[in-house]
Each structure stands twice: as structure tokens, then as C-alpha cells.
């Protein structure tokens, strides 16, 4: 199983980025997907989750209204659209797959993780 996250970069505060995570080696539609992030010196934290069909989503309060998670099961890809970015959004962003299929905010339940993509928001 491989999860490849990409799309990170350097952006000014108020800007936007779209992260993608391409999955291979698993039946993508059997898995819920999540995005997590980890800033230097901090623990990994939940960002957003989407269930197997895309019909249910859940967000951390810190990103609600600014970030949107979505998925395309035909392309085995999950996305994270990030708008109105803030310097405190700076972190390495990871995608993860959870075979329980429903949304989940705790990292311990996820079965597979991507390698992470750096997002840096300048003030």
C-alpha cells in the first residue's frame, strides 16, 4: 500500500493550496481517508476526515470553514482544499487511510500513512 501526498509549498497568509493524496495497493473505496498535520515540536493533529463514499466529512474546529476535504474514488485520490491560510497552518500534512470506512479523528485507528508534504504559510 502506498499513499503519496503532494501539493504542498510556500504561500502567503490568506492564500490557498490544494493537497492531493494518491493511493495505490488498496481498494480505495473501502477506506475512509483523513488528513493530519504536524508542526515542529508539536504532536500530530487531526485536520479532516471523509468517509468511504464522500458523503460524510468532519473537520477540526481550527480549519472548519476554510478547508474542504473531498475524494474521487475513480482516481483513488483524496484532496484537501485549503483557503484563507494562516501562519499557524504551517506543518507537514499527512494523508491516511482507515479501513473502518467511517470518519475518524484519532490517528491511532488509521491503517496506512503517506510520507507527508510540507505546507509553509508566511505572514
C-alpha positions as CSV (number, residue, x, y, z in Angstrom):
1,X,0.0,0.0,0.0
2,X,1.3,3.4,-0.9
3,X,-0.2,6.9,-0.2
4,X,1.6,9.7,-1.9
5,X,0.8,13.2,-0.8
6,X,1.7,16.2,-2.8
7,X,0.8,19.8,-3.5
8,X,2.4,21.5,-0.5
9,X,4.5,24.6,-0.8
10,X,5.1,28.1,0.4
11,X,2.2,30.5,0.3
12,X,1.4,33.9,1.8
13,X,-1.2,34.3,4.6
14,X,-4.7,34.4,3.0
15,X,-3.6,32.3,0.1
16,X,-4.8,28.8,-1.0
17,X,-3.3,25.4,-1.6
18,X,-4.7,22.1,-2.8
19,X,-3.2,19.0,-1.4
20,X,-3.7,15.6,-3.2
21,X,-3.1,12.1,-1.9
22,X,-2.9,9.3,-4.5
23,X,-3.5,5.8,-3.1
24,X,-2.3,2.5,-4.6
25,X,-2.3,-1.1,-3.5
26,X,-5.6,-1.0,-1.7
27,X,-9.3,-0.9,-2.7
28,X,-9.6,2.8,-2.2
29,X,-13.4,2.9,-1.8
30,X,-13.2,0.5,1.1
31,X,-11.4,3.1,3.2
32,X,-12.2,6.3,5.0
33,X,-9.5,8.9,4.4
34,X,-8.0,11.5,6.7
35,X,-5.6,14.4,6.7
36,X,-3.4,15.2,9.7
37,X,-0.7,17.7,10.3
38,X,2.4,18.1,12.5
39,X,4.2,21.3,13.2
40,X,7.7,21.4,14.6
41,X,7.7,20.5,18.3
42,X,4.1,19.6,18.3
43,X,2.1,16.4,18.2
44,X,0.3,15.2,15.1
45,X,-3.2,16.6,15.0
46,X,-6.3,15.8,13.1
47,X,-7.4,18.1,10.3
48,X,-10.2,16.5,8.3
49,X,-11.7,13.1,7.5
50,X,-14.1,11.8,4.8
51,X,-15.9,8.5,4.8
52,X,-15.6,5.9,2.1
53,X,-18.3,7.3,-0.2
54,X,-17.5,11.0,0.3
55,X,-21.0,11.6,1.8
56,X,-19.7,12.4,5.2
57,X,-17.0,14.8,6.3
58,X,-15.6,16.0,9.6
59,X,-13.2,18.9,10.4
60,X,-11.1,20.2,13.2
61,X,-12.5,23.4,14.6
62,X,-9.3,25.2,13.6
63,X,-9.9,24.6,9.9
64,X,-13.7,24.5,9.7
65,X,-15.0,26.9,7.1
66,X,-11.5,27.2,5.5
67,X,-10.6,23.7,4.4
68,X,-12.5,21.2,2.4
69,X,-11.8,17.5,2.1
70,X,-13.1,15.6,-0.9
71,X,-12.3,12.3,-2.8
72,X,-12.5,10.8,-6.2
73,X,-12.9,7.0,-5.9
74,X,-12.4,6.6,-9.6
75,X,-9.0,8.2,-9.3
76,X,-8.1,6.7,-5.9
77,X,-7.3,10.2,-4.7
78,X,-8.3,12.4,-1.7
79,X,-7.9,16.1,-1.7
80,X,-7.6,18.9,0.8
81,X,-8.5,22.4,-0.5
82,X,-7.1,24.9,1.9
83,X,-8.2,28.5,1.7
84,X,-7.6,31.6,3.8
85,X,-4.4,30.0,5.1
86,X,-2.8,31.3,8.3
87,X,0.8,31.1,9.6
88,X,-0.4,28.6,12.2
89,X,-1.4,26.2,9.4
90,X,2.3,25.7,8.7
91,X,3.1,22.0,9.2
92,X,3.8,18.8,7.4
93,X,0.5,17.4,6.2
94,X,-0.1,13.7,6.1
95,X,-2.9,11.6,4.5
96,X,-4.0,8.4,6.0
97,X,-6.4,5.5,5.2
98,X,-8.8,3.8,7.6
99,X,-10.4,0.5,6.7
100,X,-13.3,1.1,9.1
101,X,-14.7,3.3,6.3
102,X,-16.3,5.9,8.6
103,X,-14.9,9.2,9.5
104,X,-12.4,9.2,12.4
105,X,-10.4,11.9,14.1
106,X,-7.9,9.8,16.1
107,X,-4.7,8.9,14.3
108,X,-4.4,5.5,16.1
109,X,-7.2,4.0,14.1
110,X,-5.7,4.6,10.7
111,X,-4.0,1.7,8.9
112,X,-1.8,3.4,6.3
113,X,0.0,6.7,6.2
114,X,1.6,8.8,3.4
115,X,5.0,10.4,3.6
116,X,3.8,14.0,4.2
117,X,4.0,17.2,2.3
118,X,5.3,20.5,3.7
119,X,3.0,23.5,3.9
120,X,4.5,26.8,4.9
121,X,2.4,29.9,5.3
122,X,4.3,33.2,5.6
123,X,2.9,36.2,7.4
